[in-house]
Amino acid sequence: MIGYLKALDDNYIWTIEKDGELLVVDPSMAEEVVSKIEKENLKLKAILLTHKHGDHTGGVKILKEKYNPVVYGPSEVKNLCTEDEVVGDGDYIEIMGMRIEIIKSNGHTEDHVSYLVDGNLFCGDSLFSAGVGRVFTGDYKSAYETMERFRKLPDDTKVYPAHEYTVSNLEFVLSLGENKRVEEELELARDVVAKGGCTLPTTIGKEKEINPFLMAKSLEEFKKFRDLKDRF
């Protein structure tokens, strides 16, 4: 069962529960995770990290000290993992009876990865609903290649980004031109957020219709959209 914990201003800590065991993705803080574990009497088995930023790793140290879970992540977070737990593109890990594929998704950071779990993509900051993470590396080619990899996934792949950015991203997409589908999605997203809900997950198929970054036909077009979004 996939769930989420809200953290910081707009972060989601995605959770997977199975037979009393718990896996968490990008724990920005420990408090919410500890509360869930204690209330539901769960065993924290694993932490998956997508990249190095503190709003994705802030809770790891406390959770490791308290529960000693296995921690997987790319080489840029190797200080939080043991050598055997550093993962890269094409690797597979098995935990809680699940086979998890690691997909290279850099651009936002040098070594960002995503995790594909039974048709569910946990993508950190590499892809958002109607958007994409800032290219802090300046490596737009890698960021665009990440979009190319995501486009090849089945349309029904569920996508779990790490932030609630859907409303602002859709507002940006509308600034590019009139789009009835985007207007409808924006109205729905605003209503969900106003009620304190979560607009995620999205799907690869849906993003192919509303996300200009995923739909970009060239590196130049991708960079143009990212430059516009940076100034939006």
C-alpha positions in Angstrom: 0.0 0.0 0.0 1.4 3.4 -1.1 0.8 6.4 1.1 2.3 9.7 2.0 3.4 11.9 4.8 3.4 15.7 4.4 6.6 17.4 5.5 8.2 20.9 5.5 6.3 23.4 3.3 5.4 21.2 0.3 7.3 17.9 0.5 5.8 14.4 0.4 7.5 11.5 2.0 6.2 8.6 0.1 5.6 5.3 2.0 5.1 1.7 1.1 3.6 -0.6 3.7 3.6 -4.4 3.4 2.9 -7.0 6.1 3.8 -4.7 8.9 7.0 -3.4 7.2 7.6 0.1 5.9 9.7 1.6 3.2 10.0 5.4 2.9 11.3 7.6 0.0 13.2 10.8 0.6 12.5 11.4 4.3 13.0 15.2 4.6 12.4 14.9 8.3 12.2 12.0 10.8 9.4 13.2 13.1 6.5 12.3 10.8 8.0 8.9 10.0 8.7 8.1 13.6 5.1 9.0 14.5 3.7 6.7 11.9 6.0 3.8 12.9 5.1 4.2 16.6 1.3 4.6 16.1 1.0 1.7 13.7 3.7 -0.6 15.2 5.6 -0.8 11.9 9.2 -2.0 11.2 11.2 0.4 9.0 13.0 -1.8 6.6 14.4 0.6 4.0 14.9 4.2 2.9 15.2 5.1 -0.8 17.0 8.4 -1.6 16.7 10.1 -5.0 19.3 12.8 -4.5 21.4 14.7 -2.1 19.4 17.8 -1.2 18.6 18.3 2.4 14.9 18.5 2.0 15.1 14.9 0.8 17.7 13.5 3.2 17.1 15.5 6.5 15.5 12.7 8.4 17.9 9.9 7.5 20.4 10.2 10.3 17.8 10.0 13.1 15.9 7.1 11.3 19.1 5.2 10.9 20.1 5.6 14.5 16.7 4.7 15.8 15.6 1.8 13.4 18.7 0.8 11.5 17.0 0.4 8.1 18.9 -0.3 4.9 19.5 3.0 3.0 19.8 3.0 -0.8 20.8 6.0 -2.9 23.0 7.3 -5.7 26.7 8.0 -5.2 26.1 11.7 -4.3 24.5 10.4 -1.0 27.1 7.7 -0.4 27.9 9.3 3.0 24.4 8.1 4.1 24.7 4.6 2.6 27.1 1.7 2.8 29.1 0.8 -0.3 26.7 -2.0 -1.2 23.7 0.3 -1.0 24.9 2.8 -3.6 22.8 2.4 -6.7 22.9 3.5 -10.3 21.1 3.2 -13.6 19.9 -0.3 -14.5 20.5 -1.7 -11.0 17.8 -3.7 -9.2 17.3 -4.1 -5.5 14.9 -6.5 -3.7 13.3 -5.5 -0.5 10.0 -6.5 1.2 9.3 -8.9 -1.6 9.5 -6.1 -4.2 11.9 -5.9 -7.1 12.9 -2.2 -7.6 14.5 -0.8 -10.8 16.8 2.2 -10.6 16.5 4.7 -13.4 19.1 7.4 -14.0 17.3 10.8 -13.9 20.0 13.4 -13.5 19.9 17.0 -14.4 18.4 18.4 -11.2 21.6 17.1 -9.5 24.5 15.2 -11.0 23.5 11.8 -9.8 19.7 11.9 -9.3 18.0 8.5 -9.6 14.4 7.4 -9.6 12.9 4.1 -8.4 10.4 2.0 -10.4 8.3 -0.2 -8.1 5.6 -2.4 -9.7 4.6 0.4 -12.2 5.0 3.2 -9.7 7.8 5.8 -10.3 9.3 7.6 -7.4 11.1 10.4 -9.1 12.2 12.9 -6.5 12.7 16.3 -8.2 13.4 15.0 -11.7 9.7 15.2 -12.8 6.7 17.0 -11.4 3.1 17.1 -12.5 3.1 19.6 -15.4 6.7 20.5 -14.5 10.3 19.5 -13.9 12.9 20.2 -11.3 15.3 23.1 -11.7 18.5 22.2 -13.6 20.9 23.2 -10.8 23.7 21.3 -12.6 23.4 23.4 -15.8 23.4 20.1 -17.6 20.3 20.5 -19.7 21.3 17.7 -22.0 21.1 15.2 -19.1 17.8 16.7 -17.9 16.3 16.3 -21.4 17.6 12.7 -21.7 15.9 12.0 -18.4 12.6 13.1 -20.0 13.3 10.8 -22.9 13.8 7.9 -20.6 10.5 8.7 -18.8 8.6 9.0 -22.1 9.5 5.4 -22.8 7.7 4.2 -19.7 4.1 2.8 -20.1 1.4 5.5 -20.1 -0.2 3.9 -17.0 2.9 4.3 -14.9 2.0 6.2 -11.8 4.3 9.1 -11.0 5.1 10.1 -7.4 7.1 13.4 -7.3 8.4 14.7 -4.0 6.7 18.1 -4.0 3.2 19.6 -4.3 3.9 21.9 -7.2 1.0 21.0 -9.4 -1.0 24.3 -9.2 1.9 26.6 -9.9 3.2 24.3 -12.6 -0.2 24.3 -14.4 -0.4 28.1 -14.0 2.9 28.3 -15.9 1.7 25.9 -18.6 -1.3 28.2 -19.2 1.0 31.2 -19.5 2.3 29.5 -22.7 -1.1 29.6 -24.4 -4.7 28.6 -24.1 -5.3 25.0 -23.3 -8.7 23.6 -22.2 -7.3 20.4 -20.7 -4.8 22.3 -18.6 -7.5 24.8 -17.5 -9.6 21.8 -16.3 -6.7 20.2 -14.5 -5.8 23.5 -12.8 -9.3 23.9 -11.5 -9.3 20.4 -10.1 -5.8 20.8 -8.5 -6.8 24.1 -6.9 -9.8 22.5 -5.3 -7.8 19.5 -4.0 -5.1 21.7 -2.5 -7.7 24.1 -1.0 -9.1 21.1 0.9 -5.7 20.1 2.1 -5.4 17.1 -0.2 -2.7 15.7 -2.5 -2.9 16.1 -6.3 -0.6 13.1 -6.8 0.2 10.6 -8.2 -0.1 11.6 -11.8 0.7 9.2 -14.7 3.1 9.2 -17.6 0.2 9.3 -20.0 -1.4 12.3 -18.4 2.0 14.1 -18.3 2.4 13.5 -22.0 -0.7 15.7 -22.4 -0.1 18.5 -19.9 3.7 18.7 -19.3 5.6 20.8 -21.8 9.0 19.5 -20.5 8.0 15.8 -21.0 6.5 16.7 -24.4 9.5 18.8 -25.6 10.6 17.6 -29.0 14.2 18.7 -28.7 16.9 19.8 -26.2 16.5 23.4 -27.4 12.7 23.4 -26.7 13.2 21.8 -23.3 15.7 24.5 -22.4 13.4 27.2 -23.7 10.6 26.0 -21.4 13.0 25.7 -18.4 14.3 29.2 -18.9 10.8 30.6 -19.1 9.8 28.7 -16.0 12.8 30.0 -14.1 11.5 33.5 -14.8 7.8 32.8 -14.2 
